[in-house]
C-alpha cells in the first residue's frame, strides 16, 4: 500500500465544494441558509474557498441538505503536478 507523503494542501489536489453551491442555487438557497442552520460563518467562507473543513462539517451539511458527500464535493487533481 502506498503512503501519501504529507505535503502542503493542494499539492496532491484539493476538494472542491462547487457542487454544494450548485445544490443551494438549484434549491433557491444561499450561504445565509447554511449560517442560519448551524454552519458557522467562518466555515461557510472555508467551503466557498475550497479550504479544509472537518468531516463533522461535511456530515452536518449532508444532514441539513439530505444529501451524500459525493453530491456536495469532488476531488480535483492539482493541475501543476499533472503538467510536469
One Martini backbone bead per residue (centre of mass of N, CA, C, O) as a GRO file, in nm:
protein
   84
    1UNK     BB    1   0.096   0.036   0.023
    2UNK     BB    2   0.061   0.367  -0.028
    3UNK     BB    3   0.210   0.652   0.090
    4UNK     BB    4   0.125   0.975   0.172
    5UNK     BB    5   0.277   1.251   0.161
    6UNK     BB    6   0.329   1.532   0.341
    7UNK     BB    7   0.166   1.810   0.209
    8UNK     BB    8   0.055   2.073   0.096
    9UNK     BB    9  -0.225   2.204   0.030
   10UNK     BB   10  -0.278   2.101  -0.321
   11UNK     BB   11  -0.053   1.915  -0.425
   12UNK     BB   12  -0.271   1.654  -0.445
   13UNK     BB   13  -0.496   1.843  -0.440
   14UNK     BB   14  -0.857   1.906  -0.407
   15UNK     BB   15  -1.153   2.018  -0.253
   16UNK     BB   16  -1.467   2.069  -0.396
   17UNK     BB   17  -1.777   2.281  -0.331
   18UNK     BB   18  -1.949   2.348  -0.589
   19UNK     BB   19  -2.188   2.149  -0.558
   20UNK     BB   20  -2.313   2.281  -0.314
   21UNK     BB   21  -2.383   2.558  -0.458
   22UNK     BB   22  -2.561   2.430  -0.672
   23UNK     BB   23  -2.776   2.318  -0.483
   24UNK     BB   24  -2.858   2.578  -0.352
   25UNK     BB   25  -2.945   2.719  -0.613
   26UNK     BB   26  -3.164   2.507  -0.703
   27UNK     BB   27  -3.319   2.567  -0.410
   28UNK     BB   28  -3.300   2.880  -0.338
   29UNK     BB   29  -3.028   2.910  -0.192
   30UNK     BB   30  -2.773   3.012   0.053
   31UNK     BB   31  -2.531   3.090   0.274
   32UNK     BB   32  -2.733   3.186   0.490
   33UNK     BB   33  -2.867   2.914   0.533
   34UNK     BB   34  -2.629   2.784   0.669
   35UNK     BB   35  -2.602   2.987   0.903
   36UNK     BB   36  -2.909   2.950   1.005
   37UNK     BB   37  -2.824   2.611   1.032
   38UNK     BB   38  -2.521   2.588   1.199
   39UNK     BB   39  -2.313   2.720   1.007
   40UNK     BB   40  -2.043   2.874   1.034
   41UNK     BB   41  -1.921   3.150   0.883
   42UNK     BB   42  -1.625   3.048   0.853
   43UNK     BB   43  -1.708   2.782   0.714
   44UNK     BB   44  -1.843   2.902   0.466
   45UNK     BB   45  -1.587   3.031   0.360
   46UNK     BB   46  -1.428   2.769   0.328
   47UNK     BB   47  -1.619   2.640   0.125
   48UNK     BB   48  -1.601   2.871  -0.092
   49UNK     BB   49  -1.261   2.823  -0.090
   50UNK     BB   50  -1.174   2.522  -0.067
   51UNK     BB   51  -1.122   2.445   0.224
   52UNK     BB   52  -1.065   2.313   0.513
   53UNK     BB   53  -1.271   2.058   0.658
   54UNK     BB   54  -1.453   1.868   0.845
   55UNK     BB   55  -1.637   1.586   0.870
   56UNK     BB   56  -1.853   1.717   1.045
   57UNK     BB   57  -1.935   1.932   0.843
   58UNK     BB   58  -2.018   1.745   0.618
   59UNK     BB   59  -2.236   1.599   0.783
   60UNK     BB   60  -2.409   1.850   0.845
   61UNK     BB   61  -2.471   1.924   0.551
   62UNK     BB   62  -2.599   1.657   0.470
   63UNK     BB   63  -2.829   1.668   0.673
   64UNK     BB   64  -2.951   1.943   0.594
   65UNK     BB   65  -2.977   1.845   0.265
   66UNK     BB   66  -3.007   1.545   0.210
   67UNK     BB   67  -2.706   1.418   0.146
   68UNK     BB   68  -2.421   1.319  -0.009
   69UNK     BB   69  -2.094   1.387  -0.038
   70UNK     BB   70  -2.081   1.348  -0.358
   71UNK     BB   71  -2.291   1.599  -0.394
   72UNK     BB   72  -2.072   1.837  -0.257
   73UNK     BB   73  -1.803   1.688  -0.362
   74UNK     BB   74  -1.462   1.705  -0.510
   75UNK     BB   75  -1.184   1.586  -0.671
   76UNK     BB   76  -0.889   1.787  -0.756
   77UNK     BB   77  -0.634   1.786  -0.936
   78UNK     BB   78  -0.325   1.899  -0.966
   79UNK     BB   79  -0.218   2.071  -1.241
   80UNK     BB   80   0.088   2.109  -1.198
   81UNK     BB   81   0.153   1.806  -1.167
   82UNK     BB   82   0.037   1.713  -1.454
   83UNK     BB   83   0.250   1.899  -1.624
   84UNK     BB   84   0.532   1.741  -1.545
   0.00000   0.00000   0.00000
